[in-house]
């Protein structure tokens, strides 16, 4: 531990759960649902007897997994007793108890894990990536999503990101007609330089019976991958598409857990997988999914929900310490989509990449005034 630190520094004395409402800079449309003006979220703050502060964040989406209100309640009502009075060094025991205390609520458990790891990293004086196996990359290629219903605004957004060195662009499809999607892709391709890559994400937006015909049209744009073209439960159709197409199929909603990653390998319903802390419950489960995929030669991509800076910092530490999450990551929302950045210093997204913070723990600090400005309810 750093000079002056003791085991007392890791005993959690106070737990604060804040329900937030994030304003958005732009509208977002996805095959599974639209987001117009704002998104709810949860910020978790743990304070130890020694005065250390650990931060966590839950970023659910009601049409995808859970609700912010439900995850805030899970933390406040069911998980609080597992944490207060315990040492952050007991993180695995606490997480195991959390799985028995309340089913689901992966986002709440991810927030709890990242706050405990933030405390441990600060007490030990090392970044969280060092706690998760060591740094394998400090710079992660940044992917941004093209999802604004105002496509002219999206093209302006793309041009601005190109000037910053971003070369990975994931186009959200399936919320317009197939012909309109093809026109959007044609116009985007005309803007992008030769070294940029288009990726396509349907967010379950296609009917399984009609997917193959449409996806063959999409292959003309030589996308790096096509993400989750059909409904989560249609893994049979995912397997058929993965076998029929030259373009890799990437599983998102069809693979939430390590158990589903095993099924992915056995059934061959994806060529790659999106790993998200929010859908699987934190860094440890994310690394399990990536390892299962890696054992079968299936690479992983760093996905996100509508996450602010705390959760994105945890994601950066996860990808920075996981060899098989090698397809880049979409850690752009705090800087470019959410209207209030609660970090004292924004995440470094320079030169087309997200960069690993060097400070201990998550390596970020929260601006109390900015957090208050988006607070709906605070508990604890």
C-alpha positions as CSV (number, residue, x, y, z in Angstrom):
1,X,0.0,0.0,0.0
2,X,1.1,3.6,-0.4
3,X,2.9,5.3,2.5
4,X,0.4,5.9,5.3
5,X,-2.2,3.5,4.0
6,X,-3.6,0.8,6.3
7,X,-6.1,-2.0,6.1
8,X,-8.5,0.5,7.7
9,X,-8.5,2.4,4.4
10,X,-10.4,-0.4,2.7
11,X,-13.3,-0.8,5.2
12,X,-16.4,0.7,3.5
13,X,-18.1,3.1,5.9
14,X,-20.6,4.8,3.7
15,X,-22.5,3.9,0.5
16,X,-24.3,6.5,-1.6
17,X,-26.6,5.6,-4.5
18,X,-27.5,8.5,-6.9
19,X,-30.2,8.1,-9.5
20,X,-29.3,10.4,-12.4
21,X,-30.9,11.7,-15.6
22,X,-28.3,12.3,-18.4
23,X,-29.2,14.9,-21.0
24,X,-28.2,13.9,-24.5
25,X,-26.5,16.0,-27.1
26,X,-28.1,14.1,-30.0
27,X,-30.9,11.7,-30.7
28,X,-30.1,8.0,-31.1
29,X,-32.0,5.5,-33.1
30,X,-31.5,1.7,-32.9
31,X,-33.3,-1.3,-34.2
32,X,-34.5,-2.2,-30.8
33,X,-35.5,1.4,-29.7
34,X,-35.0,5.1,-29.8
35,X,-33.5,7.6,-27.3
36,X,-34.7,11.2,-27.7
37,X,-33.6,13.6,-25.1
38,X,-32.2,11.9,-22.0
39,X,-31.3,8.6,-20.3
40,X,-31.5,7.6,-16.7
41,X,-28.5,6.2,-14.9
42,X,-27.0,5.4,-11.5
43,X,-23.8,6.6,-9.8
44,X,-22.4,4.7,-6.8
45,X,-20.0,6.2,-4.3
46,X,-18.2,4.2,-1.6
47,X,-16.3,5.9,1.2
48,X,-13.9,4.0,3.5
49,X,-13.1,4.7,7.1
50,X,-9.7,6.0,6.0
51,X,-11.3,8.5,3.6
52,X,-10.8,6.8,0.3
53,X,-13.6,7.2,-2.3
54,X,-14.5,4.6,-4.9
55,X,-16.8,5.3,-7.8
56,X,-19.1,3.0,-9.8
57,X,-21.8,3.4,-12.4
58,X,-24.8,1.5,-13.7
59,X,-26.0,2.3,-17.2
60,X,-29.1,0.2,-18.0
61,X,-31.5,0.6,-20.9
62,X,-35.0,-0.5,-20.3
63,X,-35.5,-2.1,-23.8
64,X,-32.1,-3.9,-23.6
65,X,-31.7,-5.3,-20.1
66,X,-33.1,-3.4,-17.0
67,X,-34.0,0.0,-15.6
68,X,-32.0,2.6,-13.7
69,X,-34.7,2.7,-11.0
70,X,-34.5,-1.1,-10.5
71,X,-30.7,-1.1,-10.3
72,X,-30.7,1.8,-7.9
73,X,-33.1,-0.1,-5.7
74,X,-31.0,-3.3,-5.9
75,X,-27.9,-1.4,-4.7
76,X,-29.8,0.5,-2.0
77,X,-32.0,-2.2,-0.6
78,X,-30.4,-5.5,-1.3
79,X,-26.7,-5.0,-1.8
80,X,-26.0,-2.2,0.8
81,X,-25.8,-4.7,3.7
82,X,-23.2,-6.8,1.8
83,X,-20.8,-3.8,1.4
84,X,-21.0,-1.4,4.4
85,X,-18.6,-2.6,7.1
86,X,-16.8,-4.9,4.8
87,X,-13.3,-4.5,3.3
88,X,-13.0,-3.7,-0.4
89,X,-10.4,-6.4,-0.5
90,X,-13.3,-8.9,-0.1
91,X,-14.5,-8.0,-3.6
92,X,-15.0,-11.5,-4.9
93,X,-16.9,-12.7,-1.7
94,X,-19.1,-9.6,-1.9
95,X,-19.9,-10.2,-5.6
96,X,-20.7,-13.8,-5.0
97,X,-23.0,-12.8,-2.2
98,X,-24.6,-10.2,-4.5
99,X,-25.5,-12.9,-7.0
100,X,-27.3,-14.8,-4.2
101,X,-29.0,-11.6,-2.8
102,X,-30.7,-10.5,-5.9
103,X,-31.1,-12.1,-9.3
104,X,-30.2,-10.2,-12.4
105,X,-29.4,-6.5,-12.1
106,X,-26.1,-6.9,-13.9
107,X,-25.6,-3.2,-14.1
108,X,-25.8,-2.7,-10.3
109,X,-23.3,-5.5,-9.8
110,X,-21.0,-4.0,-12.4
111,X,-21.2,-0.6,-10.5
112,X,-20.5,-2.3,-7.2
113,X,-17.5,-4.2,-8.6
114,X,-15.9,-1.1,-10.2
115,X,-16.3,1.0,-7.0
116,X,-14.7,-1.8,-5.0
117,X,-11.9,-2.1,-7.5
118,X,-11.5,1.7,-7.6
119,X,-10.9,1.6,-3.8
120,X,-8.5,-1.3,-4.1
121,X,-6.5,0.4,-6.8
122,X,-6.2,3.6,-4.8
123,X,-5.2,1.8,-1.6
124,X,-2.5,-0.1,-3.5
125,X,-1.5,2.8,-5.7
126,X,-2.0,1.0,-9.0
127,X,-4.5,1.4,-11.9
128,X,-7.4,-1.1,-12.0
129,X,-5.9,-2.6,-15.1
130,X,-3.0,-3.9,-13.0
131,X,-5.5,-5.6,-10.7
132,X,-7.2,-7.3,-13.7
133,X,-4.1,-9.1,-15.0
134,X,-1.8,-6.3,-16.2
135,X,-1.7,-3.9,-19.1
136,X,-1.6,-5.5,-22.6
137,X,-2.5,-2.2,-24.5
138,X,-2.7,1.4,-23.4
139,X,-4.3,2.8,-26.6
140,X,-7.6,1.3,-27.7
141,X,-8.9,2.0,-31.3
142,X,-12.0,4.1,-30.9
143,X,-15.3,3.2,-32.6
144,X,-18.1,5.7,-32.9
145,X,-21.7,4.9,-33.8
146,X,-23.6,6.6,-36.6
147,X,-27.1,6.6,-35.1
148,X,-28.6,10.1,-35.4
149,X,-32.0,10.2,-37.3
150,X,-30.7,13.5,-38.7
151,X,-28.2,11.9,-41.1
152,X,-26.8,15.3,-42.2
153,X,-25.9,15.9,-38.5
154,X,-24.4,12.5,-38.4
155,X,-22.1,13.2,-41.4
156,X,-20.9,16.3,-39.7
157,X,-20.2,14.2,-36.6
158,X,-18.2,11.7,-38.7
159,X,-16.2,14.5,-40.4
160,X,-15.3,15.9,-36.9
161,X,-14.2,12.5,-35.7
162,X,-12.2,11.8,-38.9
163,X,-10.2,15.0,-38.1
164,X,-9.5,13.5,-34.7
165,X,-8.1,10.3,-36.2
166,X,-11.1,8.0,-35.6
167,X,-11.2,5.3,-38.3
168,X,-14.0,2.9,-37.0
169,X,-17.6,3.8,-37.7
170,X,-20.5,1.6,-36.7
171,X,-23.7,2.4,-38.5
172,X,-27.0,1.7,-36.7
173,X,-29.4,0.1,-39.2
174,X,-32.8,-1.5,-39.2
175,X,-34.9,1.4,-38.0
176,X,-35.5,2.7,-41.6
177,X,-36.3,0.8,-44.8
178,X,-33.6,-1.4,-46.3
179,X,-33.3,1.0,-49.2
180,X,-32.8,4.0,-46.9
181,X,-30.1,2.1,-45.0
182,X,-28.3,1.4,-48.3
183,X,-28.4,5.1,-49.2
184,X,-27.0,6.1,-45.8
185,X,-24.2,3.6,-46.2
186,X,-23.4,4.8,-49.7
187,X,-23.2,8.4,-48.5
188,X,-21.1,7.5,-45.5
189,X,-18.7,5.4,-47.7
190,X,-18.2,8.4,-49.9
191,X,-17.0,10.5,-46.9
192,X,-14.6,8.0,-45.4
193,X,-11.0,7.6,-46.4
194,X,-9.6,4.3,-47.6
195,X,-8.1,3.4,-44.2
196,X,-11.5,3.8,-42.4
197,X,-13.8,0.8,-41.7
198,X,-17.6,0.6,-41.7
199,X,-19.3,-1.7,-39.3
200,X,-23.0,-2.4,-39.2
201,X,-25.3,-2.9,-36.2
202,X,-28.9,-3.9,-36.4
203,X,-29.6,-4.1,-32.7
204,X,-32.0,-7.0,-33.5
205,X,-33.7,-5.0,-36.2
206,X,-34.3,-7.6,-38.9
207,X,-36.8,-10.4,-39.2
208,X,-35.0,-13.7,-39.4
209,X,-36.9,-14.9,-42.5
210,X,-35.7,-11.9,-44.5
211,X,-32.3,-11.2,-43.0
212,X,-30.0,-13.1,-45.4
213,X,-31.2,-11.2,-48.5
214,X,-30.7,-7.8,-46.9
215,X,-27.3,-8.7,-45.4
216,X,-26.0,-9.8,-48.7
217,X,-26.7,-6.3,-50.0
218,X,-24.8,-4.9,-47.0
219,X,-21.7,-7.0,-47.9
220,X,-21.1,-4.7,-50.8
221,X,-19.7,-2.2,-48.4
222,X,-17.2,-4.7,-47.0
223,X,-18.1,-4.1,-43.4
224,X,-15.7,-5.3,-40.7
225,X,-18.7,-7.0,-39.0
226,X,-22.5,-7.1,-38.9
227,X,-23.7,-6.9,-35.3
228,X,-26.8,-8.7,-33.9
229,X,-29.0,-8.7,-37.1
230,X,-31.9,-10.6,-35.6
231,X,-33.7,-11.0,-32.2
232,X,-31.7,-12.2,-29.2
233,X,-33.4,-15.6,-29.0
234,X,-33.0,-16.4,-32.7
235,X,-29.6,-18.0,-32.3
236,X,-30.5,-20.5,-34.9
237,X,-30.8,-17.8,-37.5
238,X,-27.6,-16.2,-36.2
239,X,-25.8,-19.5,-36.9
240,X,-27.3,-19.7,-40.4
241,X,-26.2,-16.2,-41.2
242,X,-22.7,-16.7,-39.8
243,X,-22.3,-19.8,-42.0
244,X,-23.8,-18.1,-45.2
245,X,-22.1,-14.7,-45.2
246,X,-18.5,-13.8,-45.8
247,X,-18.8,-10.9,-43.3
248,X,-18.3,-11.9,-39.7
249,X,-21.4,-11.9,-37.5
250,X,-20.9,-10.3,-34.1
251,X,-23.2,-11.3,-31.2
252,X,-24.4,-8.6,-28.8
253,X,-27.8,-9.3,-27.3
254,X,-27.5,-13.0,-28.0
255,X,-24.5,-13.3,-25.5
256,X,-25.0,-11.7,-22.1
257,X,-23.1,-14.2,-19.9
258,X,-20.2,-16.7,-19.8
259,X,-22.8,-19.5,-20.1
260,X,-24.2,-17.9,-23.3
261,X,-20.6,-17.5,-24.5
262,X,-20.2,-21.3,-24.1
263,X,-23.4,-21.8,-26.2
264,X,-22.1,-19.3,-28.8
265,X,-19.0,-21.5,-29.2
266,X,-20.9,-24.8,-29.3
267,X,-23.6,-23.6,-31.7
268,X,-21.4,-21.4,-33.9
269,X,-23.9,-18.5,-33.9
270,X,-21.3,-15.8,-34.1
271,X,-17.8,-15.1,-35.4
272,X,-17.1,-12.4,-32.8
273,X,-18.7,-11.1,-29.6
274,X,-19.5,-7.7,-28.1
275,X,-18.4,-7.6,-24.4
276,X,-20.2,-5.0,-22.2
277,X,-19.7,-4.6,-18.5
278,X,-23.3,-3.6,-18.1
279,X,-24.9,-6.7,-19.7
280,X,-22.6,-9.3,-18.0
281,X,-22.2,-7.7,-14.6
282,X,-18.6,-6.3,-14.5
283,X,-15.0,-6.8,-15.5
284,X,-14.6,-10.3,-14.2
285,X,-17.5,-11.7,-16.1
286,X,-16.5,-9.7,-19.2
287,X,-13.0,-11.3,-19.1
288,X,-14.6,-14.7,-18.8
289,X,-16.6,-14.1,-21.9
290,X,-13.6,-12.9,-23.8
291,X,-11.5,-15.9,-22.6
292,X,-14.2,-18.4,-23.7
293,X,-14.4,-16.7,-27.1
294,X,-10.6,-16.6,-27.3
295,X,-10.3,-20.3,-26.7
296,X,-12.4,-20.9,-29.8
297,X,-10.8,-18.2,-31.9
298,X,-13.6,-15.8,-31.5
299,X,-12.4,-12.2,-30.9
300,X,-14.2,-9.6,-28.8
301,X,-15.2,-6.0,-29.2
302,X,-15.6,-3.5,-26.4
303,X,-19.3,-2.4,-26.4
304,X,-21.1,0.0,-24.2
305,X,-24.6,1.2,-23.2
306,X,-25.3,4.9,-22.6
307,X,-22.4,5.2,-20.2
308,X,-20.9,8.3,-18.5
309,X,-17.3,8.6,-17.7
310,X,-17.0,6.4,-14.6
311,X,-18.3,3.2,-16.4
312,X,-16.3,4.0,-19.5
313,X,-13.1,4.3,-17.4
314,X,-13.8,0.9,-16.0
315,X,-14.3,-0.4,-19.6
316,X,-11.0,1.1,-20.7
317,X,-9.2,-0.8,-17.8
318,X,-11.0,-4.0,-18.8
319,X,-10.1,-3.8,-22.5
320,X,-6.5,-2.6,-21.7
321,X,-6.0,-5.8,-19.6
322,X,-7.8,-8.4,-21.9
323,X,-5.8,-9.6,-24.9
324,X,-8.9,-11.0,-26.8
325,X,-10.9,-7.8,-26.7
326,X,-9.0,-6.8,-29.8
327,X,-11.5,-5.2,-32.2
328,X,-11.5,-1.8,-30.7
329,X,-14.1,-0.2,-28.4
330,X,-16.9,2.4,-28.4
331,X,-15.9,4.4,-25.4
332,X,-17.1,7.7,-26.8
333,X,-20.4,8.4,-25.2
334,X,-19.3,10.5,-22.2
335,X,-17.4,12.9,-24.5
336,X,-19.8,13.1,-27.4
337,X,-23.3,12.0,-26.6
338,X,-24.0,12.7,-22.9
339,X,-24.6,16.4,-22.3
340,X,-23.0,16.6,-18.8
341,X,-19.6,15.1,-18.2
342,X,-19.3,14.4,-14.4
343,X,-15.5,13.8,-14.6
344,X,-13.2,16.6,-13.4
345,X,-11.0,15.7,-16.4
346,X,-12.6,14.2,-19.5
347,X,-11.4,10.8,-20.8
348,X,-8.5,11.1,-23.3
349,X,-9.9,10.1,-26.7
350,X,-7.1,11.7,-28.8
351,X,-5.6,10.4,-32.0
352,X,-8.5,8.0,-32.8
353,X,-8.1,6.0,-29.6
354,X,-9.3,5.8,-26.0
355,X,-6.3,5.9,-23.6
356,X,-5.7,4.2,-20.3
357,X,-5.6,6.6,-17.3
358,X,-2.4,6.4,-15.4
359,X,-3.7,7.3,-11.9
360,X,-4.5,4.7,-9.3
361,X,-7.8,2.9,-9.3
362,X,-10.1,3.9,-12.2
363,X,-7.9,7.0,-12.6
364,X,-10.8,9.5,-12.7
365,X,-12.3,12.0,-10.3
366,X,-16.0,13.1,-10.1
367,X,-17.0,16.7,-10.2
368,X,-19.5,17.0,-7.3
369,X,-21.3,20.0,-8.8
370,X,-21.7,18.3,-12.2
371,X,-23.1,15.2,-10.5
372,X,-25.6,17.3,-8.5
373,X,-26.8,18.9,-11.8
374,X,-28.0,15.5,-13.1
375,X,-29.2,14.0,-9.8
376,X,-32.8,12.9,-9.5
377,X,-32.6,11.2,-6.2
378,X,-29.7,10.4,-3.7
379,X,-29.9,7.6,-1.2
380,X,-27.4,7.1,1.7
